[in-house]
Structures are given as C-alpha cells and as structure tokens.
Amino acid sequence: MRIAVTGSIANDHLMTFPGRFADQFVADQLHTVSLSFLVDKLDVRRGGVGANIAFGMGQLGTKPILVGAAGQDFDEYRAWLDRHGVDTASVRISETLHTARFVCTTDADHNQIGSFYTGAMSEARLIELKTVADRVGGLDLVSIGADDPEAMLRHTEECRSRGIPFAADFSQQIARMDGDEIRILLDGATYLFSNEYEKGLIESKTGWTDAEILSKVGHRVTTLGAQGVRVERAGEAPIEVGCPDEERKADPTGVGDAFRAGFLSGLAWGVPLERAAQIGCMLATLVIETVGTQEYRLSRAHFMERFAKAYGDEAASDVRVHLT
C-alpha cells in the first residue's frame, strides 16, 4: 500500500520549565500577559508533523512517501530520513526560505506553550500530488496533516478530483481555520484524525454534530490521551483501544504523530482497525518515553514483547508477521 504523508517538516527547539505555567497566570491580568520562563534545558531536534509521521512509518518498514517543503538547510535532515526508510524524493526545496521551526516550552505538568515559524512550509502549496503519484506508480492513501493551509486545501481537493482516498488530520492548524475550511477538509475523508479537544473544536466550528460529521467520513479516529483511542464508523459499534503501560513519561511532543504513524502502518499491512489502533498506541508509548519526536529506537523484539504484554499473544501474532 503506497501512502503519501503530507505535512510540515521542521526543526524543533524543545525547552523544559521546572515550574507550572498555571502558577504564573494572574486571573484578572490575562488580557495583558507578559511572561518569560527561565528554562533548565534545551534540546534541538528534528520534527514537523509530516516528517514525524513518515519517520515512524519508516521505522516500522512501511516505506512512506513524504510530501512537504523545506529549505536548503534540509540536506542533513533528508539523509537522516532516507536512512530510516522514508522516501524524500517528493520534498520541495525552497530557494529562499529556511526549513520551518517549532519552539516549545514544557512545564512540570507536561503542559506546553509553543510557537511555529512557517518558513519554507509556505511553498508546500506549490506541490502537485499527481507528480508524486506518477513518480511512485500511484497512491493508495494520502494523509493530509498540519501544513501550509493552502497546501492542505489543495491536496484535499486534488485527492477528491483524482479519486485518491485521504485522511484529514488538522492537528495544530485547526486553531487558525474557520468552519468553512474545516468542512472542506473533512468532507469525504476516509479517516478523520483528532484528539478529544480538537474533536469538540471541529464540531463547534463547523456547526455539525458528532453524528453529522461521522456521516461525512469513513472513520473517525479520536485519540484520548492516556486512555488510548476510539475508532468510530457510522452504524457500527466503536472500537476502543487502551494504551500500554509507560515505563516513564519523558516528553509528550510528537506522541500524536507517532500514533498516526503506527495506525497508518497497520493500514498499509492490511490488519484490522483494532490492530492498527493498537500499533499506533504502542508506538506512541515509545515516543512519550523519549525526549524528542524522532529519537526513539525501534527494536523488533522489544516492540513485540511490549505489544504482546499490552494486547495479548493473538494480537502480537497478527502484527509480528508484518514487522521486519
């Protein structure tokens, strides 16, 4: 199954604040916030929604095709992704702009405050999916993740016009989108990804009920944090999958991307949706135990040992045959 992953490609600057953000806000002064957090630690990591998802899929051996835009400073990052099983030949390189950058501070409660510089990501709107499809011999699914908003709209409309199944995944971009844009991006999606908060925001902005949204997409996949994930399809009982036990909670950044990587890899392998959700939750657990979005190492034996412990031997046998 040939899956193209569209979305941001970025460098992450991740900082740790030893206190709690909540303790720094004065209730009657929120209209004039002026805060600076003295942080203890800085990690510079590779990131971006599209690249994170593609990296996770590459780790699982499903050979994703990364579609996005980066700057001329992308060479080292490209080599890293290539070494980890990602097809980067469809990444557009800007002649004038730097690769996008995410700057994020995490507090002691794992709350986050972040800023995102778009940079070369703005040129993702110039990428035509037909060129990508022609190069690889066709596309079976396009995951449309957080990216330049115009690119997200273009990729969605092109998928519809060319009959390519697509997954809608607004992620960080949902905050800047209005109801009309969200309606366009989700209508007809084979999969709609969101976390529980984003689920409510989608319903609020579109004015559509949960049932109405479910009637417009093939599957609605809602991540529930530590409670796992719920997969819904109109007229069928929901599938609910819990998370494996964590060995430690190091950094929540990129956990949602890892879930998507695992879920999409399960689709590529053709396993049932419950198994795909379990694979996603297992990969997400590995990421939350690691600082950085692409710093985890995936050992087949370790992955399967923990997967079997969490979901049982039958589930593990369904997955083991695919994981190389």
C-alpha positions in Angstrom: 0.0 0.0 0.0 1.6 3.3 -1.1 0.9 6.0 1.5 1.9 9.6 1.0 2.3 11.7 4.1 1.8 15.4 3.6 2.6 17.9 6.4 5.2 20.2 8.0 8.9 19.5 8.0 10.5 21.4 10.8 13.3 21.7 13.3 12.2 21.6 17.0 13.7 23.7 19.8 12.3 22.0 22.9 12.8 23.6 26.3 11.9 22.5 29.8 10.5 24.8 32.5 10.8 23.3 36.0 7.7 25.1 37.4 4.0 25.1 36.5 2.6 27.5 33.9 -0.7 27.7 35.8 1.1 29.3 38.8 2.3 32.2 36.7 -1.0 33.5 35.4 -2.9 36.2 37.3 -6.6 35.7 36.7 -7.6 39.4 36.3 -4.5 40.2 34.2 -4.9 37.6 31.4 -5.6 40.4 28.9 -2.1 41.8 29.3 0.1 38.7 29.8 3.9 39.4 29.8 5.9 36.4 30.9 9.4 35.0 30.4 10.2 31.5 31.6 13.7 30.6 32.7 14.2 27.1 31.3 16.6 24.5 32.5 17.2 22.5 29.3 17.2 23.0 25.5 17.0 20.1 23.0 17.3 20.8 19.3 15.5 18.0 17.4 14.2 17.1 14.0 10.4 17.5 13.8 7.4 18.6 11.9 4.1 16.7 11.6 4.7 15.2 8.2 8.3 14.2 8.9 7.5 12.7 12.4 4.7 10.5 10.9 6.9 9.4 8.0 9.8 8.6 10.3 7.6 6.4 12.5 6.3 4.6 9.4 9.8 4.2 8.1 10.8 2.6 11.4 8.0 0.1 11.0 9.2 -0.6 7.5 6.1 0.7 5.5 8.1 3.0 3.2 6.1 6.2 3.4 6.4 9.0 0.8 7.0 12.3 2.5 5.4 15.3 0.7 6.2 18.8 2.0 8.6 21.7 1.6 11.9 22.5 3.3 14.8 24.9 3.0 18.3 24.4 1.6 19.3 23.5 5.2 17.4 20.2 4.7 20.4 18.1 3.5 21.3 16.5 6.8 17.7 16.0 7.8 17.0 14.4 4.4 19.9 12.0 4.9 18.5 11.0 8.3 15.0 10.3 7.0 16.4 8.4 4.0 18.4 6.2 6.3 15.3 5.4 8.3 13.1 4.2 5.4 11.4 7.4 4.2 11.1 8.3 0.6 12.0 12.0 0.5 12.3 12.5 -3.3 9.0 14.5 -3.3 10.1 17.1 -0.8 10.2 20.6 -2.4 13.3 22.6 -1.6 12.9 26.4 -1.3 15.5 28.6 -2.8 14.9 31.5 -0.4 13.4 30.3 2.9 14.7 28.2 5.9 13.0 25.0 7.0 10.2 25.6 9.4 10.9 25.8 13.1 8.9 24.9 16.2 9.9 26.4 19.5 8.1 24.8 22.5 8.4 25.0 26.3 7.0 22.2 28.5 6.3 22.7 32.2 6.4 20.2 35.1 2.8 19.1 34.4 3.6 18.4 30.8 1.6 21.4 29.6 3.1 23.2 26.6 3.4 26.6 25.1 4.8 26.8 21.6 5.4 29.0 18.5 5.8 27.9 14.9 7.7 29.7 12.2 6.4 28.5 8.8 9.4 29.4 6.6 9.7 27.1 3.5 6.5 25.3 4.6 4.6 28.1 2.8 5.7 26.6 -0.5 4.0 23.3 0.1 1.0 24.8 -1.7 3.0 24.5 -4.9 3.3 20.7 -4.8 1.0 18.7 -7.1 0.1 15.2 -5.9 -0.2 13.9 -9.5 3.5 14.4 -9.9 4.1 12.4 -6.7 1.7 9.6 -7.8 3.3 9.4 -11.3 6.7 9.0 -9.8 5.8 6.1 -7.5 3.2 4.4 -9.6 0.1 5.6 -7.9 -1.1 6.4 -4.4 -3.5 4.3 -2.3 -3.9 6.9 0.5 -2.8 10.4 1.2 -2.5 11.6 4.9 -3.1 15.3 4.9 -1.6 16.6 8.0 -0.9 20.1 9.5 0.9 22.1 6.8 0.5 25.4 5.0 -3.3 25.9 5.0 -3.4 26.5 1.2 -1.5 23.3 0.7 -3.9 21.3 2.8 -6.8 22.6 0.8 -5.1 22.0 -2.5 -4.1 18.4 -1.5 -7.6 17.7 -0.3 -9.3 19.0 -3.4 -6.8 17.1 -5.7 -7.5 13.8 -3.8 -11.2 14.3 -4.4 -10.8 15.2 -8.1 -8.5 12.2 -8.7 -10.3 9.7 -6.6 -7.5 9.2 -4.1 -8.6 8.2 -0.6 -7.3 10.6 2.0 -7.0 11.1 5.7 -7.9 14.5 7.2 -5.6 15.5 10.2 -5.8 19.2 11.0 -3.8 19.0 14.2 -2.1 22.3 15.1 -3.7 24.2 12.2 -7.3 23.8 13.5 -6.8 26.9 15.7 -6.5 29.2 12.7 -9.1 27.5 10.4 -12.7 28.6 10.2 -15.7 26.4 9.9 -15.9 26.6 6.1 -12.3 25.4 5.7 -12.7 22.6 8.1 -15.9 21.4 6.3 -14.0 21.3 3.0 -11.1 19.4 4.5 -13.0 16.7 6.3 -15.9 16.0 3.9 -15.4 12.7 2.2 -12.2 11.8 4.2 -11.6 8.1 4.6 -10.2 8.8 8.0 -10.6 11.9 10.3 -7.9 12.1 13.0 -8.1 14.4 16.0 -7.6 14.4 19.8 -10.6 14.8 22.1 -10.3 18.5 22.4 -9.9 19.0 18.7 -13.0 16.8 18.2 -15.1 19.3 20.2 -13.5 22.2 18.3 -14.3 20.7 14.9 -17.9 20.3 16.0 -18.1 23.8 17.4 -16.5 25.5 14.3 -18.4 23.5 11.6 -21.7 23.6 13.4 -22.1 19.9 12.7 -23.0 17.3 15.3 -20.8 14.3 16.0 -23.3 12.1 14.1 -23.3 14.5 11.1 -19.5 14.5 11.0 -19.4 10.7 11.2 -21.8 10.5 8.3 -19.4 12.6 6.2 -16.2 10.5 6.8 -15.4 6.8 6.6 -13.8 6.5 10.1 -13.4 9.0 12.9 -10.2 8.3 14.9 -10.1 10.2 18.2 -7.0 9.9 20.5 -7.9 10.1 24.2 -4.5 10.7 25.8 -3.6 8.2 28.5 -7.0 6.5 27.8 -6.0 5.4 24.3 -8.1 5.8 21.2 -11.6 5.4 19.9 -12.3 4.5 16.2 -15.8 5.1 15.0 -17.8 4.3 11.8 -21.4 5.2 11.2 -23.8 2.4 12.1 -21.1 0.3 13.9 -20.0 -0.1 17.5 -16.9 2.0 18.3 -13.6 0.3 18.7 -11.8 1.4 21.9 -8.1 0.6 22.5 -6.2 1.4 25.6 -2.5 2.4 25.9 0.3 0.1 27.0 1.9 0.8 30.4 4.5 3.5 30.2 8.0 2.9 31.6 8.4 6.6 32.1 6.9 9.9 30.9 9.8 11.9 29.3 8.2 14.2 26.7 4.7 14.4 25.2 5.9 16.1 22.0 5.2 14.0 18.9 3.0 11.4 20.6 0.1 12.1 18.4 2.3 11.9 15.3 3.6 8.5 16.5 0.1 7.2 16.9 -0.7 8.2 13.3 2.5 6.5 12.1 1.5 3.3 13.8 -2.1 3.4 12.7 -1.2 4.2 9.0 1.4 1.4 9.1 -1.3 -1.0 10.2 -3.5 0.1 7.3 -0.5 -0.5 5.0 -0.2 -4.0 6.3 -3.9 -4.7 6.0 -4.5 -5.6 9.6 -7.9 -4.9 11.2 -8.6 -1.4 12.6 -8.3 -2.6 16.2 -4.8 -3.9 15.4 -3.9 -0.7 13.6 -5.0 1.3 16.7 -3.0 -0.9 18.9 0.1 -0.5 16.8 -0.4 3.3 17.0 -0.8 3.3 20.8 2.3 1.1 21.2 4.4 3.5 19.0 3.0 6.5 20.8 4.1 5.0 24.2 7.6 4.6 22.9 7.7 8.2 21.9 6.4 9.6 25.2 9.2 7.7 26.9 11.8 9.5 24.8 12.8 13.2 24.6 12.3 14.4 21.0 9.9 13.2 18.3 12.4 11.0 16.3 14.9 10.0 18.9 13.4 6.6 19.8 14.9 3.4 18.5 12.6 0.6 17.4 13.8 -2.9 18.1 11.5 -5.6 16.7 12.0 -7.9 19.7 11.4 -5.1 22.2 8.3 -3.7 20.3 6.7 -7.2 20.1 7.5 -8.0 23.7 5.7 -4.9 25.0 2.9 -5.2 22.3 2.2 -8.8 23.4 2.2 -7.8 27.1 -0.3 -5.0 26.4 -2.6 -6.6 23.9 -2.1 -10.4 24.1 -0.4 -13.1 22.1 -3.1 -13.3 19.4 -2.8 -9.6 18.7 1.0 -9.9 18.6 0.9 -12.8 16.2 -1.2 -10.7 13.8 1.4 -8.0 13.9 4.7 -9.9 14.1 4.4 -11.3 10.6 4.5 -7.7 9.2 7.1 -6.1 11.4 10.6 -6.5 9.8 
